[in-house]
Amino acid sequence: MNLESLLSNISIVRIIDLILVWYLIYRLMMLMRGTKAFTLIRGVAIVIVVKLVSVYVGLTTISWLTDQIINWGAIMLVIVFQPEIRRGLEHLGRSQIFKKQSREEGLDLVEQLDGAVEYMSKRKIGALITIQMETGLEEYIETGIKIDAEITSALLINTFIPNTPLHDGAVIIKDDRMAVAAAYLPLSDNPTIPKELGTRHRAGVGISEVTDALTIIVSEETGGVTITRNSELIQDLTHDDFVKYLTVQLVSTDKKEPMLNRFLFSPFNKRKER
């Protein structure tokens, strides 16, 4: 092997190494997004920026202080992020690198959700169901009551029956299981949300603003079915549109945005009643 070939191979290895590092950083950030750890990560980034600026400008005292923070920061981060580190390792163990969701599992989830939502919609039973996608929802799961059960339409319906202990709050679905019930979601302050929509809808939009979760809302006033995702809201979905959208999001292996998405997911698009 000549020198030119050797240098070429080394360059390729370095490029692959950099790509893998950036991919791991990206996955870590997506996993922590929407959690307390993500806020702390931003704080660490600010400290690093202050350190670089102080060195460049010549602010020796500030530079010394940031040095102390950075020197002790590694130990502090391990202590503070211990729950997130544990969850991250658990998430890696359950990731699609080692396990892929079958099409049958996705179809079964859609079937159970459809059965529950159709029943509650006809009887105007209010419901708030959030499905974890790529972004972790651990911060919000911690606020709920642990269920960790297989998802069935009967279980979802019973959870939201009025005047029962678990009906108030959100059900969070993670890894095709009902993780918790009665969870608290952040409320959106978006002024463009229609005034007639209540707390459930604001919570659905709120969680979509900070994560990529898919949330289903059933109105107890009208029985209308709404979906929120990516800071957008679709009101009063027809049954066919509801099933098609869930099938695309939870079953389809094609990650490209389908035409159905573009048609449905215009901000606060109002569809005819279910």
N, C-alpha and C positions, 0 to 999 in steps of 0.2 A: 504493500500500500504506500503510495507516494504521499508527500507532505500535503499537497493540495486536497487529496481525498480525506486525509486525516482531519484537516482543518474544517472541511465541509461537514464531516460527521460530527465533530465537536459542536459546530454551530447549530446543527439540527437538534442535537441533544439539549443544548441550552434553550433553544426556542420551545421545545416540548416541555422542558422543566418550568419555564416561565408561564406557559399556558396552563399547566397543571396547578401551579401556585395560585394564579389569578382565579382559576375555576374553583379551587377550594375556598378562597377568600369570598368569592361570590356566593357559594353555597352556604357558607357560615353566616354571611350577612342576611341572606334570605331566610335562614332558619331563625335568626334572632330578631328579624323585623317584626314589630308589633309587640315586643317584649321589653321588660325593664332593661335587659342587657343591651339592647340596641341604643337606648338613651345614654347609657354609660359609655358605650363605644364612641358615640359622638363627643362626649366629654373628653375622652382620651385623645381624640383627634384634635380637639381645640388646644389641649395642653401641648401637643407636639408642634402645632402651628405657632403657638406662643414661644416655644423654645427656639424654633428656627428664626423667628423674627427678632427675638432678643439677642441672639448670636450675631445676626446680620447688622443690627442697629448698634450693638455694643452695650446693652442693658445688663450689666454683670450680675446685679442682685437678683433680677427676675430670672436670668439664666441659671443662677445657682439654685433658686427655689424650684424651678422646673426640673433641674437635674435630680433633686431629692425626690420629687414626685415620681419621676420616671424610674429611678433606682429602686424605690420601694413599691412601685406600681405593679410589678410582675407578681409579687406575693399577694398584694391586695386584690388583683384581678382574679387570681385563682380562688381566693376565699369568696369574693363577691359573686363570681360567675360559677361557683360550684354546681348549683342546680342546673344551669344552662349547659355546662359541660357534660353533666350526666345525661341530660335529655338529648344533647347532640349525639352522643355515642349510641344511645338507644335508637335515635332516629336513623343513624347510619346503619345500624343492624337491621332495621326494618325497611331500609330504602330499596328502591327498585333495582339497585345493583345486584341485590341478593334475592329479591322477591318481586315478581311482577303480578299486578292485579289481573285476574282473568276477565275476559269479556262477560262471562256468566255472572261474576260477582258484581260488576258494574250494572248489568241489566237488573239483577235482583234488587240492588239499592234503589234504582230508579223506580222499579215496580212497587217497592214498599213505600217510598216517598209519595208516589202518585196516589196509592190507595189511601194513605193517611190524609193527604192534602185535599183530595176530592171529598172525603167524608166530612172533614172539618169545614171546608168551604160551603158545602150545602147546608150545614147546620150553624154556620156563623160562629164557629169556635176559634177564637184568636190563637195564633201560633207564631213562633219565631224559631226557625231552624237554621243553624249555621254549619256549613260543611267546610272543613279545613282542606285547602288545596296545597299549594307549595309553601306558603308562609306559615310558620308555627303560631298556634293560638294558645300557648301554655299560660300566658298571663291571664287570659279570660277563662280558661278551663279551671284555673285555681279558684275562681270566684264561685263556681257552681257546686252542685251536690253530685258526687261521683256515682255513676251508673255502671259504666263499662259492660254494656250488654249488646247482644246481637240486635240489629235493627229490624223491627217488624212494624207494620202499619198499626197493629193493635197497641203496641207499646207507645208509639208516638201519640196516638189518639188519647190514650189514657193519661199520658203525661200532661196534656193541655186541657183536660176537662176542667171547667171553671170551679173555683173554690176548693181545689185540691192542693196539697202542699207544694207541688212542683210546677204548677201551671204558669206561674208568674216568672218571667225570665226566658232565657234562650236555651234550647237544646243544642249542644255542639257535637257534631259527628267528626270523628277522627279515625283514620285507618278503617273505614267501613264499619265502625262500631259507635254506638251512642256513648260518648265519653262522659258527659255530665248533663244535668238538667238544672234549670233555675240559675243559669249563669248571667252575669252582668256584661253588657256590651256598651262601648262608648257611644254617646249620643252625638249626632252630627249637628253642627251649628250652621249648616248650609242654608242661606236665606231663600234659595230657589226651590226648596222642597215645598210642595203645596201645603197650605195651612190646614187643610182638612185631615191631613195624615197625622197619626198619633205617635206615641212613644215607640211602639214596635218598629214602625217604618223609619224613624230617626235613628234607632239603634241599628237597623239593617244597613242604612246608608253609612252610619258611623264606622261600623266594622269594615265596610268596603273601602273606606278612605284610608285606613291604616294597614290593611292586609289584602290579600287576593282571594279571601274566602267568598264562597257563594252562599247567599242567605235567602231563605224562602220565608215570606210573611203572609199569613192569612188574616184578613181584617175581621174583627168580631162585629163591626158595624154593618159591613156590606157583604162579607164573605169573599171579597175579591182577593185574588192571588197575585203577589208581587215578588219579583226577584231583584236582588241588588248584587252588584259586583263591580269592582274597579271604579268606585265613586259614582256609579250610575244606577238607575232605578227604572224598572219596567212595571207598570201598573196594570192590574186586571187582565192577566194573561188568559187566553182561551186554553182549554184543556189540551188541544193538539200542540199549541205553541209551547206550553209548559213541558210536556213530555219530550218534545223534540229538543228543546234547549237542554234539559237535564241529560238526555241521551248523548248529545254532542259533547257536553262538558265532562260527564262521568264515565262514559263508555268508549267514545271514539278515541282511536289512537292517533288521529291526525291532529297535531297541535296548532295547525294554521287556523286563523280566524275564519270560520265559515261564513257564507253569505247570510245564513240565518242569524248569526250574531250581529252582523252589520244592520240587518233589518230591524231586529228587536232592540238592540242596545243603544238606542238613541236616548240622551238624557231625559228622564222623566216622561218617556213615551207612554201614552195611555192607550191600552188595548180595550176592546169590548169585553164585557163581563163574562166570567167563566160560566 
